[in-house]
Amino acid sequence: MFPVVDIAVSVRTLCHFTARSGDLDLRFTPSPTGVEGIAGHQTVTARRGAGYQRELALSARFGPLVVQGRADGFDPVARRVEEIKTRRGDAGRVPANHQALHWAQARVYGWMLCEQLSLAQIEVALVYFDIDSGQETVLTETCTADALRDFFEDLCERYFAWAWADQLHRHARDEALTALAFPFPSFRTGQRELAADVYRANTRARHLLAQAPTGIGKTMATVFASLRAMPDQGTDRLLFLTARTTGRQLALDALERLGAPTRLPLRVLERLARDKACEHPDKACHGESCPLARGFYDRLPAAREAAAQAAWLDRDRLRALALAHGVCPYYLGQEMQRWCDVLVGDYNHWFDVGAHWFALAEDQGWRTALLVDEAHNLIDRARSMYSATLNAHEFLRQRHEATPDIRKAMDALHRRWSAFARELPPAEGTQALADGLPDDWATTLQNTCNTLLDLLAPQPGPAPDPALQNWVFEALHFVRIAEGFGEHSLCEAGPWVAPPGGRGRRLPTLRIRNVVPAPWLEARWAGAHSATLFSATLAPVEHVEEMLGLPADAAHVDLPSPFAAEQLRVRIAPWISTRYADRLRSLDALVDVIGAQFHERPGNYLAFFSSFEYLDLARQRLAQRHPDLPHWAQTRGMEEPERDAFVARFVERGQGVGFAVLGGAFGEGIDLPGERLVGAFIATLGLPQVNAENERMRERLQQRTGHGYDHTYLFPGLMRVVQAAGRVIRSEQDRGCVWLLDDRFARAEVRRLLPSWWRVEVAPRP
Ligand code: SF4
């Protein structure tokens, strides 16, 4: 029998759960940053008289439910408790349902103080502080202790039933996880070792970088071991983070195979991006526009209950359930994040600047385990998360088309941007700004955004231009990234844009481009109890560590391949150069290798190139010199059905060559076992193009690490090569070949980056 234990809950969570009603309303209301919020609270409380008590820790009990929180302020003389909310702009614009939530918090603190100080009544005040004007709007009510106790008990009663069921669920979950068995009769080679490493990392609260070859069942091993470690470690949530939809599906398949949710009482949530989950993309997220936002909070309790019962909330299930209850699937998913054990989603849910899961885990004090799938992708994804662009073209266009008040709000920034442009050395293209932007730049931009947001805040009349709103959101992101600017990033100005009509000063687009995400990611690693990053290509490990900045005590493992060298014949063709200048000259030799290999062993092959142009040249030449050889090709911007059709041509015992771009949709994440794929040709080292942008990155990485070329070109390139080659051998029965079509593959510094289980031959010239 599960023992009755105290259940702790914060005032915030209690009120969020019970005191929201009416519409979902996400019309953008300008809100202060966390730092501004803290400063705003300090300003308000500093204005109060002597004896005023700040940040008062309070608690109250309702049966086993212990409600805890900190009241913003209490004036013992006036007997007034204050709940302070910092905001931007007119307090009259706070939506009624937000205000109801704020009142609920204030009243709960009111009751706690009445109980603690044996007061018969108290003044409860809601203070809205406008951080721009410094004005306070104070709403007050005088409440008796009896009324406040009734209010408090009503909230607690409604929350308690849910919280108690949640505790029972947690208990059942942990019991089941303690007894969780591996769902196959045996482990594959290397799979047990990987599972043991992940388990050990969890029990030692450390992070793990695991390079493990394709085919050993990494997803199952990591999910199984993390789940097994949860009860002992008191882990609250397991997050499976991936860069691709296919990765999400693999995680869900593994969880299902482990028995979730029928035999294994786990609540599992698949999280999509809002644009993928939205049912009404032509509408806005508020009750006046979207029917699924209207009355959302009134229908949420029943939908939440049904979702918790369902336990398995993949995209289809969650959608069906949300629509059956008339609520938005995306925001029902957001609510269920709080109540699910395993969350499956994209990297950005944890690593992005404003990542929701990370913020929630911090707020709730969760012990979180992370699994980062195909972690080699995280380097580039994190770079883009911590980069920002301030688009001059869009700014000038918006200012040109703006109403007089919006234009006025943009003028200060326009003047500052123009003055800044005058100071820059004349240049047509993009130039690097070694010292970043001037100190006052972010302030000017922030102030402009504040004014614009105030003007764009919900009010009667036509909806604001979404393009202008988007520009403001991007500008706010830019402010945040600019504030964290350091030698981990580059600051660039350009290209230059003329105002519409051509009259007036040209302005440069401004860009902060992250090169080393490590400093930004530090807090994300610190926020996880244990993080396992796994991939088939994490070599060299120093590169990954340097870029991602894992803590010094992070463990690494490099698991041997379950495949034998005999299964894969790897040959280098040193008579071919795929350097840009040599491409046309080497085309005949290149397609002849493809033709000869195909005739030696007819079957399905993939051929990878560095660009679509190169791919087209090779394809045309192949058609001329080997007209009987069937082939098909990847094209730019393929949609999902076209991508599926490309892959579908790789049928068992089929024959032909699929042409693809390295690093694109077919270079990783596709599984073509057995005879569906018997070989690959890789006509590139995968090196990013040498251009001004990459050269600036190389220089910065050279200063920072002493190995600029390797970090910019060689390591990312070879990771892509190894990923692409990894498509060929998918099981211990597969046999195949890989042709590395470039003389540079024979160099020692390149060969050392190839998997150690490959036996690489340098082929003689035919
Ligand atoms: S359905 Fe779309 S528009 Fe409606 S609330 Fe959900 S995300 Fe917003």
Residues whose N, C-alpha, C, O or C-beta is under 5 A from the ligand:
A	BS01	SF4	C278 E279 H280 K283 A284 C285 C290 L292 A293 C328 Y330
